[in-house]
Amino acid sequence: MSILSNKKKVFHVALRGESILTNPHFNKGTAFTINERKQFGLVGRLPYQVNTLDEQCQRAYDQLLSRDTPLRKNSFLQSLKEQNSVLFYQLILRHLKELMPIVYTPTEADAIANYSHLFRRSEGLYLTLDNQDSMEEDFLEQIRGRDIDLIVCSDAEAILGIGDQGVGISTAKSAIYTLLAGIDPMKSLPVVLDVGTDNETLLTDLVYVGWRHERVRGEAYDQFVDKFIQLVRKHLPHSLLHFEDFGVTNAQRLLELYRDKHAVFNDDIQGTGAVTLAAVMSAVGVTKSTLAEQRYIIYGAGSAGLGIARQLRDGIVQIDGISVDEANERFYLIDKHGLIKESLGDLIRPMLREFVRSDKEWEGIPTNDKGEIALLEVVKKIRPTVLIGSSTNAGAFTEEVVREMAKGVDRPIILPLSNPSRLVEVDPAKANEWTNGKALLATGSPFPPARMPTGKDYIIAECNNALIYPGLGFGAVLAKARSLSDSMILAGAQRLASLSPALKDPDDALLPDFSDAPSVNFEIAIAVAEKAIAEGTSNVDWGGEEVRARGKEMQWLPIYGEYVYDENGEC
C-alpha cells in the first residue's frame, strides 16, 4: 500500500519523533493532529497550533513570494519537496500556471546548470559507469520494498538550451508526472546514467558532484545503458521507462532499439511530436482541411524536430490513409546546413534520410556560397501552410519570412516551439501582427495574448509537452502496457486535439489552458489505456467505464491521511 495514497484514510506508521518529521513522505509538519502528536512523540517537537493544509499552503506561498528570482523560487520549492511531499504538490497545483515555469521549463534548466552548487540532498538513483560492477546491487537497494511504476532516466547530454551537464537527475520530470497525471511519487524513480561529461567548466569545477571523466561513447556506453535497461526489464517488467535529455546521436537510436522490448518513451522525441501533432490537428480543424493537405517546414532537424516530423507523418498515414512515402513528400526539413537535400551528402544524419529532398526540384533556387538553401527561399518556393520551429535559433522567423508565408495562405499555422522563450524563432505577437491576425499560433513557452485587429485578445496556446506526456505515461502504466505504441500515442494526441478551445471558436487557443493540464492529462491517459487494451498490448482486460474507474482509483492526490502509530507499520 502506498504510504501517501489518498484512497484510504488510515495508515499504520512505524516512525516516531524526529524520524517522521524528517521523512518527506510521512511528514505533515504543523498539520499533525493533537492525537497524532501524542502517538508519534511530537507534542514537544512542534509549536502548539494545528494547521490545516490550506493554512500551510498560504504560509508556504507567502514564503515563496519573498524569493526574488525564479532560481531562488525553484530552490525554495525543492527544499519544500524534501520536507513535505503533500504540501509541495498541493501548493503547485493551487498555482499551476504561475509555478510550472519555476519547477519545469525554463527555470529548471538553470537549476540543473547549477546542480552541483545547489546540491543538498540526494534524490533518486545515481548510476555511474565507473561503478557499473555493482549496478544490480545498487538498483535493487533503491527499489526494495517499493512498487515502481515509472523510471525517468537521463545521461544529461542534451539538457534543453544548456547542453551537456554530466550529472543532473530528472526529478522535475518525475514531479510533473505526479502533478499532472497523479502517479504516486513513491512509485517513481529518477535515474541519472553518469557516463562523464565533455563540459570543461564542470570538469574543472571544484564542487562538481559527477564523475570527472570525458563522456564515454561507443561500445562501452552502449553496454552500460543496456545493462541498466535489462535490470529494468528483469525487475520492473510492467514499468514505464522514460528517456530524457539524451543527445542527438543516442536519443532516436536507443528509442528504436528498445521500444519493442519494453514500454519506453522519449519525451524529447515522442512527447514533443505528440503535442505538436495535437496542435496541428486543432489548427486544421479550424481551417477545415486535413493533415495530408498541408505543406510542412520543420526548421531545426535535431531530435525534437525529427520527432515532430515523424509524429506528423505517422498521423497523416494513420488518419488520412496515404502511404509513408506520400506523406514524407509533405515535409521540408531545415538544419544548420539549410534545406536537407541530396547534395549535402555525408552531412545528412542517417535518421533524416527519409525526408531528404531531391536536388532536381531545387534547380535555379538561390543558395549561399556553400550551396545551402535558406529558410526564406524554401518558403517562397513551396508556400508552406505549417511552419514549425525547433531550432533554438532566436528570431529565425523574420518579418520577411512570415509575411512571405502569409501571402498564399488564408490562416498560416506557425508554431515557434524552441525553449526557453529567449530562443523562440519569433515572438508570437509579431507573427500575429505581420499576418494581420490570421496566424494560428502555438509556442513552446508561455507568452501573453496577442491583440487581434478586431481588438480581441488571441490566446497563444502553450505547446508544452507537459500537456500530454504525463497522460501518455499514466495511460501506459494504468494498462500495464508491454510497449507504448505509435497508435497509443496517436490516441492521446487525438484526445488532446478534441479538447481544443479553437474547435468552438476559431480565434481561441489551439490547445487547452495549462491550468486544465491535470484533467486534460487524465483524459489522455484513458484514451491511451483504452487503445492499449484494444490492440492487445495491455496486461489487463478491462472494458468500458472500468478503465476510467480504475484510472481514478489509481491516481495519487496530495491530501493528508490519518496516521496510527504501529511498530510493525510503514517506515
C-alpha positions in Angstrom: 0.0 0.0 0.0 1.3 3.5 -0.9 2.1 5.5 2.2 0.6 8.6 0.6 -2.4 7.0 -1.0 -5.4 9.3 -0.5 -7.9 6.5 -1.3 -7.6 5.0 2.3 -7.8 7.4 5.2 -5.9 5.5 7.9 -2.2 4.5 7.7 -0.2 2.4 10.1 3.2 4.1 10.5 6.2 2.8 12.5 8.3 6.0 12.6 8.3 8.4 15.6 9.8 11.7 16.7 12.5 13.2 14.6 12.3 10.2 12.1 8.8 11.0 11.0 9.4 14.8 10.8 12.4 14.4 8.6 10.8 11.9 6.2 9.1 14.0 3.4 6.6 11.2 2.5 5.3 11.0 6.1 5.8 14.5 7.4 2.8 16.7 7.9 4.6 19.5 9.8 2.1 21.6 11.8 -0.8 19.6 10.3 -0.2 16.7 12.6 -3.4 16.4 14.8 -3.3 16.5 18.6 -3.9 12.8 18.7 -1.1 12.1 16.2 1.3 14.3 18.1 0.7 12.3 21.2 1.1 8.9 19.4 4.2 9.9 17.5 6.1 11.8 20.2 5.7 15.1 18.6 4.0 17.3 21.3 7.2 19.0 22.3 8.7 18.9 18.8 6.1 21.1 17.2 4.5 24.5 18.0 1.1 24.4 19.7 -1.1 25.4 16.8 -2.5 22.7 14.5 -2.8 24.0 10.9 -4.9 22.8 8.0 -3.3 22.1 4.6 -5.0 25.3 3.4 -3.2 27.3 6.0 0.1 25.6 5.3 -0.2 26.4 1.6 -0.9 30.0 2.3 2.2 30.3 4.5 4.4 28.4 2.0 3.1 30.6 -0.8 3.9 33.8 1.2 7.4 32.5 1.8 7.8 31.7 -1.9 6.8 35.2 -2.9 9.7 36.6 -0.8 12.2 34.9 -3.1 13.1 37.5 -5.8 14.3 35.3 -8.7 13.0 32.2 -10.5 16.0 30.2 -9.4 15.6 31.2 -5.8 11.9 30.2 -6.0 12.9 26.9 -7.6 15.4 26.3 -4.8 12.7 27.1 -2.2 10.3 24.6 -3.7 13.0 21.9 -4.0 13.6 22.4 -0.3 9.9 22.2 0.5 9.7 18.9 -1.5 12.5 17.5 0.6 10.5 18.4 3.8 6.8 17.6 2.9 5.7 15.9 -0.3 2.0 16.6 0.1 2.5 20.3 0.8 4.9 20.6 -2.2 2.5 19.1 -4.7 -0.6 20.8 -3.2 1.0 24.2 -3.4 2.0 23.9 -7.0 -1.4 22.5 -8.0 -3.0 25.6 -6.5 -0.8 27.9 -8.5 -0.1 25.7 -11.5 0.3 28.2 -14.3 2.4 30.5 -12.1 4.7 27.8 -10.8 5.1 25.4 -13.7 7.8 27.7 -15.3 9.6 27.7 -11.9 9.7 23.9 -11.3 9.9 23.0 -15.0 10.8 24.8 -18.2 12.6 27.3 -18.3 13.8 27.7 -14.7 14.7 24.0 -14.2 17.4 24.3 -16.9 19.1 26.9 -14.7 18.7 24.7 -11.7 20.3 21.8 -13.5 23.1 24.0 -14.8 23.8 24.9 -11.1 23.1 21.4 -9.8 26.5 20.8 -8.1 26.4 24.2 -6.4 22.8 23.8 -5.3 23.1 20.2 -4.2 21.7 19.5 -0.7 20.3 16.0 -0.7 20.4 13.0 -3.0 17.2 12.1 -4.7 16.8 9.1 -6.9 19.4 6.7 -8.2 22.9 7.7 -9.4 24.4 5.0 -11.6 28.0 5.8 -12.7 29.9 3.9 -15.4 32.9 3.7 -13.1 30.8 1.8 -10.6 28.9 -0.4 -13.0 30.1 -3.7 -11.4 27.7 -3.1 -8.5 24.8 -1.8 -10.7 22.3 -4.5 -9.9 23.0 -4.4 -6.2 22.6 -0.6 -6.2 19.5 -0.8 -8.3 17.8 -3.4 -6.0 18.8 -1.3 -2.9 16.8 1.6 -4.3 13.6 -0.3 -5.3 13.5 -2.7 -2.3 10.0 -2.6 -0.8 8.7 -0.2 -3.5 6.2 -0.9 -6.3 7.8 1.2 -9.0 5.6 2.2 -12.0 7.8 4.9 -13.6 11.5 5.4 -14.2 12.8 8.6 -15.6 16.4 8.2 -16.7 18.8 10.6 -18.4 22.5 10.8 -19.3 22.3 14.6 -19.2 24.0 15.1 -22.5 21.4 17.4 -24.1 19.7 19.4 -21.3 17.4 21.8 -23.2 19.2 25.0 -24.1 22.3 24.3 -22.0 23.7 21.0 -23.4 26.0 18.6 -21.6 25.6 18.8 -17.8 27.2 15.4 -16.9 25.1 14.7 -13.9 21.6 16.2 -13.4 18.9 13.9 -12.2 15.4 14.2 -13.7 13.4 14.9 -10.6 11.4 17.7 -12.2 10.1 15.3 -14.9 9.1 12.8 -12.3 7.3 15.5 -10.3 5.3 16.6 -13.4 4.0 13.0 -13.8 2.7 13.3 -10.2 1.3 16.8 -10.6 -0.4 16.4 -13.9 -1.2 12.7 -14.1 -1.4 11.6 -10.4 1.4 9.0 -10.5 2.3 8.2 -6.9 5.7 9.9 -6.1 6.7 6.8 -4.1 6.2 4.7 -7.3 8.5 6.8 -9.5 12.3 6.7 -9.6 14.5 9.3 -11.3 17.8 7.9 -12.5 20.9 9.5 -13.8 23.3 7.5 -16.0 26.6 9.2 -15.3 28.9 8.5 -18.2 31.1 11.5 -17.7 31.0 14.9 -19.4 32.7 16.9 -22.1 31.8 20.2 -20.4 35.2 21.6 -19.4 33.6 24.0 -17.0 32.2 21.1 -15.0 35.3 19.1 -15.1 37.3 21.9 -13.6 34.6 22.9 -11.0 35.9 22.0 -7.6 32.4 21.2 -6.3 31.2 19.2 -9.3 29.4 16.1 -7.9 29.6 13.9 -11.0 32.2 11.6 -12.4 35.3 13.7 -13.6 35.8 11.9 -16.9 35.3 12.7 -20.5 32.0 11.5 -21.8 32.2 7.8 -22.7 30.8 6.8 -26.1 30.6 3.9 -28.4 30.5 0.2 -27.3 31.3 1.0 -23.6 28.4 3.4 -23.5 26.0 1.0 -25.2 26.9 -1.8 -22.8 26.4 0.4 -19.7 23.0 1.6 -20.9 21.9 -1.9 -21.9 22.9 -3.3 -18.5 20.6 -0.8 -16.9 17.7 -1.4 -19.2 18.0 -5.2 -18.7 17.7 -4.6 -15.0 14.5 -2.6 -15.5 13.1 -5.4 -17.8 14.1 -8.1 -15.3 12.9 -6.5 -12.0 10.2 -4.0 -13.1 8.7 -5.6 -16.3 5.5 -3.5 -16.1 7.1 -0.1 -15.5 7.3 2.8 -18.0 10.9 3.8 -18.8 11.1 7.4 -19.8 14.2 8.6 -21.6 15.1 12.3 -21.0 17.7 14.7 -22.5 19.7 12.1 -24.4 22.0 13.6 -27.1 21.1 13.5 -30.8 23.4 10.6 -31.5 21.7 8.4 -28.9 18.1 9.6 -28.4 16.4 8.1 -31.5 18.8 5.2 -31.7 18.0 4.0 -28.1 14.3 4.5 -28.6 14.2 2.4 -31.7 16.4 -0.3 -30.1 14.3 -0.8 -27.0 10.7 0.3 -27.9 9.6 -3.2 -28.9 11.2 -4.8 -25.8 9.7 -2.7 -23.0 7.4 0.2 -22.5 9.8 3.0 -23.3 9.2 6.7 -24.1 11.3 9.6 -25.2 9.7 12.9 -24.4 12.1 15.0 -26.4 11.1 13.0 -29.5 7.6 11.5 -28.9 6.2 14.0 -26.4 7.2 17.0 -28.5 5.9 15.3 -31.6 2.6 14.3 -29.9 1.7 17.7 -28.5 2.7 19.3 -31.8 0.5 16.9 -33.7 -2.4 17.8 -31.4 -1.9 21.5 -32.1 -1.7 21.0 -35.8 -4.8 18.8 -35.7 -6.6 21.6 -33.9 -5.4 24.1 -36.5 -6.5 22.0 -39.5 -9.8 21.6 -37.7 -10.1 25.4 -37.7 -9.2 25.6 -41.4 -11.5 22.7 -42.2 -8.7 20.8 -44.1 -6.7 17.7 -43.4 -3.2 16.8 -42.2 -2.4 15.4 -45.7 -3.3 18.7 -47.4 -0.6 20.7 -45.6 2.9 21.6 -46.7 5.2 21.4 -43.6 8.5 23.2 -43.0 10.4 21.9 -39.9 13.1 24.4 -39.0 15.5 22.6 -36.7 16.1 18.9 -37.5 17.5 17.7 -34.2 15.9 15.1 -32.0 12.8 17.3 -31.4 12.4 18.4 -35.0 12.8 14.8 -36.3 10.3 13.6 -33.7 7.8 16.2 -34.8 8.2 15.3 -38.4 7.8 11.6 -37.8 4.8 12.1 -35.5 3.1 14.3 -38.0 3.9 11.9 -40.8 2.6 8.9 -38.9 -0.6 10.9 -38.1 -1.1 11.6 -41.8 -0.6 8.0 -42.6 -3.0 6.6 -39.9 -5.7 9.3 -40.2 -5.7 10.2 -43.9 -4.8 6.8 -45.2 -1.9 7.6 -47.5 1.4 5.8 -47.8 4.5 6.7 -45.8 6.4 7.8 -49.0 3.5 10.0 -50.0 3.3 11.5 -46.5 7.1 12.2 -46.4 6.7 14.3 -49.6 4.8 16.9 -47.5 7.8 17.7 -45.4 10.8 20.0 -45.8 13.4 19.8 -43.0 16.0 22.5 -42.5 19.0 22.4 -40.2 22.2 24.4 -39.9 23.2 23.3 -43.4 20.0 24.7 -44.9 17.3 22.6 -46.6 18.1 18.9 -46.2 18.7 17.8 -49.8 20.7 15.1 -51.6 23.8 17.2 -52.3 24.5 17.6 -48.6 25.8 14.0 -48.7 27.6 12.9 -45.5 26.3 16.0 -43.6 22.9 14.3 -43.5 22.4 12.1 -40.4 21.1 8.6 -41.2 17.8 9.2 -39.3 16.9 12.1 -41.7 17.3 10.1 -44.9 13.6 9.5 -45.4 13.0 13.3 -45.5 15.8 14.2 -48.0 14.7 16.3 -50.9 15.9 15.8 -54.5 18.3 18.4 -55.8 16.5 18.4 -59.1 13.4 20.1 -57.6 15.6 23.0 -56.4 17.4 23.8 -59.6 17.5 27.6 -60.0 16.8 28.4 -56.4 19.4 30.8 -54.9 21.9 29.3 -52.5 24.8 30.7 -50.4 28.4 30.1 -51.2 28.2 26.6 -49.6 25.3 25.6 -51.8 22.8 25.8 -48.9 19.2 26.9 -49.3 17.9 29.2 -46.7 14.5 29.2 -45.0 13.2 32.2 -46.9 13.9 30.6 -50.3 12.1 27.4 -49.1 9.1 29.5 -48.0 9.0 31.3 -51.4 9.1 28.1 -53.4 6.7 25.7 -51.5 4.3 28.2 -49.9 4.0 26.2 -46.6 0.8 26.1 -44.7 2.6 24.9 -41.5 5.9 26.4 -40.2 7.4 24.8 -37.1 10.5 25.9 -35.2 12.6 23.6 -33.1 16.0 25.2 -33.7 16.7 27.4 -30.7 17.7 30.0 -33.3 16.1 33.1 -31.9 14.4 35.3 -34.4 14.8 32.9 -37.3 11.2 33.5 -38.5 11.8 37.1 -39.6 9.2 39.5 -40.8 10.1 38.8 -44.4 9.7 35.0 -43.8 6.4 35.4 -42.0 4.9 37.9 -44.5 6.0 35.7 -47.4 4.3 32.7 -45.9 1.1 34.6 -45.3 0.8 35.7 -48.9 -0.6 32.4 -50.1 -2.3 31.0 -47.0 -5.6 32.1 -45.5 -4.6 31.1 -42.0 -0.9 30.2 -41.7 -0.1 27.8 -38.9 3.1 29.0 -37.1 4.5 27.1 -34.2 7.8 28.6 -32.8 8.4 25.9 -30.2 12.0 26.5 -29.1 12.6 26.9 -25.3 13.3 28.9 -23.3 11.4 31.9 -24.6 14.5 33.9 -25.3 15.4 31.3 -28.0 12.0 31.4 -29.7 12.0 31.7 -33.5 9.5 34.5 -33.5 7.6 36.4 -30.9 4.0 35.3 -31.4 2.8 38.9 -31.1 4.9 39.9 -34.0 3.8 36.9 -36.1 0.2 37.9 -35.3 0.9 41.5 -36.4 2.8 40.5 -39.6 -0.1 38.2 -40.7 -2.8 40.8 -39.8 -4.2 38.5 -37.1 -4.6 35.5 -39.5 -1.9 33.2 -38.0 -2.8 30.2 -35.9 -0.1 30.2 -33.2 1.3 28.0 -30.5 4.6 28.3 -28.7 6.8 26.1 -26.5 7.0 28.6 -23.7 4.2 30.7 -22.2 3.6 34.1 -23.9 1.0 36.8 -23.2 -2.0 37.1 -25.5 -1.6 38.9 -28.9 -4.1 41.6 -29.9 -6.2 40.9 -33.0 -7.2 43.6 -35.5 -10.7 43.4 -34.1 -9.3 44.3 -30.6 -9.9 40.8 -29.2 -7.0 39.1 -27.4 -5.7 36.0 -29.2 -4.6 33.4 -26.6 -1.3 31.9 -27.5 -1.5 28.2 -26.9 1.4 26.7 -24.9 2.5 23.7 -27.0 4.1 22.3 -23.8 5.0 18.6 -23.7 3.5 18.6 -20.1 0.1 18.8 -21.7 0.4 15.3 -23.0 3.4 13.2 -21.8 2.1 12.7 -18.2 -1.1 11.3 -19.7 0.7 9.1 -22.2 2.8 7.7 -19.4 0.0 7.2 -16.9 -2.1 5.5 -19.6 0.7 3.0 -20.3 1.1 2.4 -16.5 -2.6 2.1 -16.0 -2.9 -0.6 -18.7 0.4 -2.3 -17.7 1.3 -1.9 -21.4 4.1 -4.0 -22.8 5.0 -1.2 -25.1 4.0 2.4 -25.8 3.0 2.0 -29.4 2.6 4.7 -32.1 -1.2 4.1 -32.1 -1.4 4.7 -28.4 0.5 8.0 -28.7 -1.8 9.0 -31.6 -4.9 8.1 -29.5 -3.5 10.5 -26.8 -2.8 13.3 -29.3 -6.3 12.9 -30.8 -7.9 13.2 -27.4 -5.9 16.3 -26.7 -6.8 17.9 -30.0 -10.5 17.1 -29.3 -10.3 19.3 -26.2 -9.1 22.4 -28.2 -11.0 25.6 -27.5 -10.3 26.6 -31.1 -12.8 24.0 -32.3 -15.6 26.0 -30.7 -14.1 29.5 -31.5 -11.6 29.6 -34.4 -10.0 32.7 -32.8 -9.4 30.9 -29.5 -6.3 28.9 -28.4 -5.3 25.8 -30.3 -4.7 23.8 -27.1 -6.4 23.8 -23.6 -5.3 26.2 -21.0 -2.4 24.9 -18.9 -4.4 25.4 -15.7 -6.5 22.5 -17.0 -3.5 20.2 -17.5 -4.4 17.7 -14.8 -7.9 17.0 -16.1 -6.6 17.0 -19.7 -3.8 14.5 -19.0 -6.3 12.2 -17.3 -8.5 12.2 -20.5 -5.3 11.4 -22.5 -4.4 8.6 -20.1 -7.8 7.0 -20.5 -7.6 7.2 -24.3 -4.1 5.6 -24.2 -5.1 2.8 -21.9 -8.2 2.1 -24.0 -6.1 1.8 -27.1 -3.6 -0.5 -25.4 -6.3 -2.8 -24.3 -8.0 -2.7 -27.7 -4.8 -3.6 -29.6 -3.7 -6.3 -27.2 -0.5 -4.7 -25.8 -2.0 -4.5 -22.3 -1.7 -6.9 -19.3 -5.3 -6.0 -18.2 -8.6 -6.8 -19.8 -10.9 -4.0 -18.5 -13.6 -2.6 -20.7 -15.9 0.4 -21.0 -16.2 2.6 -17.9 -14.0 0.3 -15.9 -10.9 1.9 -17.4 -11.9 5.3 -16.2 -12.9 4.0 -12.8 -9.5 2.2 -12.4 -7.7 5.3 -13.5 -9.5 7.4 -10.8 -8.7 4.7 -8.2 -5.0 4.7 -9.2 -4.5 8.4 -9.1 -2.5 9.9 -6.2 -3.6 13.2 -4.9 -1.7 15.4 -2.4 -4.1 15.1 0.6 -3.1 14.2 4.2 -4.4 10.9 5.6 -4.8 9.9 9.2 -1.8 8.2 10.9 -1.9 5.5 13.6 1.3 4.5 15.3 2.2 0.8 14.7 5.6 -0.5 15.3 5.0 -3.0 12.6 3.6 -0.4 10.2 5.2 1.5 7.3 8.6 3.1 7.8 
